[in-house]
């Protein structure tokens, strides 16, 4: 052990002249012209997910699946420990990339092909990297769109998550730029176009029959069912610390001086970080549709269609699109359930269904071609696949 002598030190501030010409201002994020197709960002910081952090996320975001809450339950099903919630893994991966990917963004336009490929356990350390797939530059006076693929790795450099998203970003147009880290074109980036889920040998244990309800097994699902989730969740200023707890550095979500300087629907109060809204909505559906899930097969093409703010109450509706028996392909009898997931705000899910009916399930960007108006109460839409064990 190193032993280094130390002593009290004198105060220097009052005797030190102020050099007003020597000022540094940390400016983070990238404007549109600072992105290059094919560039890879190795994001700063990584996050170790300890047990208390994992369980606090699962309970705060209303997960009902015992895999994320009970180590004995998860271990009895063949996992090494309780699992870190997939929505937590997703939030950490997205948030670690914000400083490079979207801290100058006007909006996050959508998520695509979210794939969870390997379990994450308490004690694992997550890091993230992003590759720029495509840049759609619409001119200096209009925001462009940056299409990225982000991967999340554990401490062993194993791929645990892969997804894509599209981000709307302006040119700098004279605004001061920062000095982001140089990109590395040949960085280690183990993306895959042929994803494979790596799971331990799963088991179907006895003695846990009362850990979940009896009507959320694979056999209980049928195409065409609509689940109107009865509880809402009012979001408070808790979203401020949770934004930074998962690593998101965008000031739009916690800096009122910043957000009040923005015009339009995103201006005024800080906007709740969308990944947290996503997680709360999934939690609201958990008791009805995901408490017997043994693996989250992912999400495809989802959008935040309206922003959420502190004080908003979010609600959710799920529609079953398809079911598929997977036999014992994953080690135990299970089936795949394909869901369409809708998020709402400041309206009860029952009332929204009565008011809008089938229009809730039309994609908001397709409303115009159907001759319909977008729904201001609808805040989120995505499709999801889950693997649900049989009875």
JOLINRA-V791309 format. One record per backbone hydrogen bond with DSSP energy under -1.0 kcal/mol. CO is the residue of the C=O (numbers start at 1). NH is the residue of the N-H. E is the energy in kcal/mol with one decimal. If there is no record, write none. Layout:
co=CO nh=NH e=E
co=CO nh=NH e=E
//
This chain:
co=12 nh=15 e=-1.2
co=13 nh=16 e=-1.3
co=18 nh=20 e=-1.0
co=19 nh=22 e=-1.6
co=31 nh=34 e=-2.0
co=32 nh=35 e=-1.7
co=36 nh=39 e=-2.1
co=39 nh=132 e=-2.5
co=40 nh=184 e=-2.1
co=41 nh=130 e=-2.1
co=47 nh=126 e=-3.1
co=49 nh=123 e=-3.6
co=50 nh=54 e=-2.4
co=51 nh=55 e=-2.6
co=52 nh=56 e=-2.4
co=53 nh=57 e=-2.3
co=54 nh=58 e=-2.2
co=55 nh=59 e=-2.2
co=56 nh=60 e=-2.8
co=57 nh=61 e=-2.4
co=58 nh=63 e=-3.0
co=59 nh=62 e=-1.4
co=65 nh=68 e=-1.9
co=66 nh=69 e=-1.3
co=66 nh=70 e=-2.9
co=67 nh=83 e=-2.8
co=70 nh=74 e=-2.3
co=71 nh=75 e=-2.9
co=72 nh=76 e=-2.2
co=73 nh=77 e=-1.1
co=74 nh=79 e=-2.1
co=75 nh=78 e=-1.6
co=77 nh=203 e=-1.7
co=85 nh=89 e=-2.1
co=86 nh=90 e=-2.7
co=87 nh=91 e=-2.0
co=88 nh=92 e=-2.5
co=89 nh=93 e=-2.5
co=90 nh=94 e=-2.6
co=91 nh=95 e=-2.5
co=92 nh=96 e=-2.6
co=95 nh=98 e=-1.4
co=97 nh=101 e=-3.3
co=98 nh=102 e=-1.6
co=98 nh=103 e=-1.5
co=102 nh=105 e=-1.8
co=107 nh=168 e=-2.9
co=110 nh=166 e=-1.5
co=111 nh=302 e=-2.2
co=112 nh=164 e=-2.7
co=114 nh=299 e=-1.3
co=115 nh=162 e=-1.9
co=117 nh=198 e=-3.1
co=120 nh=84 e=-3.1
co=121 nh=124 e=-2.3
co=124 nh=49 e=-2.8
co=126 nh=47 e=-2.5
co=127 nh=153 e=-2.3
co=128 nh=43 e=-1.4
co=129 nh=151 e=-2.6
co=130 nh=41 e=-3.1
co=131 nh=149 e=-2.5
co=132 nh=38 e=-3.1
co=134 nh=147 e=-3.0
co=136 nh=145 e=-2.0
co=139 nh=142 e=-1.6
co=144 nh=169 e=-2.2
co=145 nh=136 e=-3.1
co=146 nh=167 e=-2.3
co=147 nh=133 e=-2.5
co=147 nh=134 e=-1.6
co=148 nh=165 e=-1.9
co=149 nh=131 e=-2.9
co=150 nh=163 e=-2.3
co=151 nh=129 e=-2.0
co=152 nh=160 e=-2.7
co=152 nh=161 e=-1.3
co=153 nh=127 e=-2.1
co=154 nh=157 e=-2.1
co=158 nh=154 e=-1.8
co=160 nh=117 e=-2.0
co=160 nh=118 e=-1.1
co=161 nh=152 e=-2.5
co=162 nh=115 e=-2.7
co=163 nh=150 e=-2.9
co=164 nh=112 e=-2.9
co=165 nh=148 e=-2.7
co=166 nh=109 e=-2.5
co=166 nh=110 e=-1.1
co=167 nh=146 e=-2.8
co=168 nh=106 e=-3.2
co=168 nh=107 e=-1.3
co=169 nh=144 e=-2.9
co=170 nh=32 e=-2.4
co=172 nh=175 e=-2.1
co=184 nh=187 e=-1.1
co=189 nh=191 e=-2.4
co=208 nh=211 e=-1.8
co=217 nh=220 e=-1.8
co=218 nh=221 e=-1.8
co=222 nh=225 e=-1.9
co=225 nh=320 e=-2.9
co=227 nh=318 e=-2.6
co=233 nh=314 e=-2.5
co=235 nh=311 e=-3.9
co=236 nh=239 e=-1.7
co=237 nh=240 e=-1.8
co=238 nh=242 e=-1.8
co=239 nh=243 e=-1.8
co=240 nh=244 e=-1.2
co=241 nh=245 e=-2.3
co=242 nh=246 e=-1.6
co=243 nh=248 e=-2.3
co=250 nh=253 e=-1.7
co=251 nh=254 e=-1.4
co=251 nh=255 e=-2.5
co=252 nh=271 e=-1.7
co=255 nh=259 e=-2.7
co=256 nh=260 e=-2.6
co=258 nh=261 e=-1.2
co=259 nh=262 e=-1.5
co=259 nh=268 e=-1.8
co=264 nh=267 e=-1.8
co=273 nh=276 e=-1.2
co=273 nh=277 e=-1.5
co=274 nh=278 e=-2.8
co=275 nh=279 e=-1.8
co=276 nh=280 e=-2.6
co=277 nh=281 e=-2.6
co=278 nh=282 e=-2.2
co=279 nh=283 e=-2.2
co=280 nh=284 e=-2.1
co=281 nh=285 e=-1.1
co=285 nh=289 e=-2.2
co=286 nh=290 e=-1.6
co=286 nh=291 e=-1.1
co=290 nh=293 e=-1.4
co=292 nh=389 e=-2.0
co=295 nh=387 e=-2.6
co=298 nh=385 e=-2.5
co=299 nh=114 e=-2.4
co=300 nh=383 e=-1.4
co=302 nh=111 e=-2.5
co=303 nh=381 e=-1.8
co=308 nh=272 e=-2.9
co=309 nh=312 e=-2.4
co=312 nh=235 e=-3.0
co=313 nh=346 e=-3.4
co=314 nh=233 e=-2.1
co=315 nh=344 e=-2.7
co=316 nh=229 e=-1.3
co=317 nh=342 e=-2.9
co=318 nh=227 e=-3.6
co=319 nh=340 e=-2.9
co=320 nh=224 e=-3.0
co=322 nh=338 e=-3.0
co=324 nh=336 e=-3.6
co=326 nh=329 e=-2.3
co=327 nh=334 e=-2.0
co=328 nh=331 e=-2.1
co=333 nh=390 e=-2.4
co=334 nh=326 e=-1.8
co=335 nh=388 e=-3.1
co=336 nh=324 e=-2.5
co=337 nh=386 e=-2.2
co=338 nh=321 e=-3.0
co=338 nh=322 e=-1.4
co=339 nh=384 e=-2.5
co=340 nh=319 e=-2.9
co=341 nh=382 e=-1.9
co=342 nh=317 e=-2.2
co=343 nh=379 e=-2.3
co=343 nh=380 e=-1.4
co=344 nh=315 e=-1.8
co=348 nh=352 e=-2.7
co=349 nh=353 e=-2.2
co=350 nh=354 e=-2.1
co=351 nh=355 e=-2.4
co=352 nh=356 e=-2.9
co=353 nh=357 e=-1.6
co=356 nh=359 e=-1.9
co=357 nh=360 e=-1.8
co=358 nh=361 e=-1.6
co=359 nh=362 e=-1.2
co=363 nh=366 e=-1.7
co=364 nh=367 e=-1.2
co=367 nh=372 e=-2.7
co=368 nh=371 e=-1.7
co=375 nh=378 e=-1.3
co=377 nh=345 e=-2.1
co=379 nh=305 e=-1.1
co=380 nh=343 e=-2.5
co=381 nh=303 e=-2.7
co=382 nh=341 e=-3.3
co=383 nh=300 e=-2.1
co=384 nh=339 e=-3.7
co=385 nh=297 e=-1.3
co=386 nh=337 e=-2.7
co=387 nh=294 e=-3.0
co=387 nh=295 e=-1.2
co=388 nh=335 e=-2.6
co=389 nh=218 e=-2.0
//
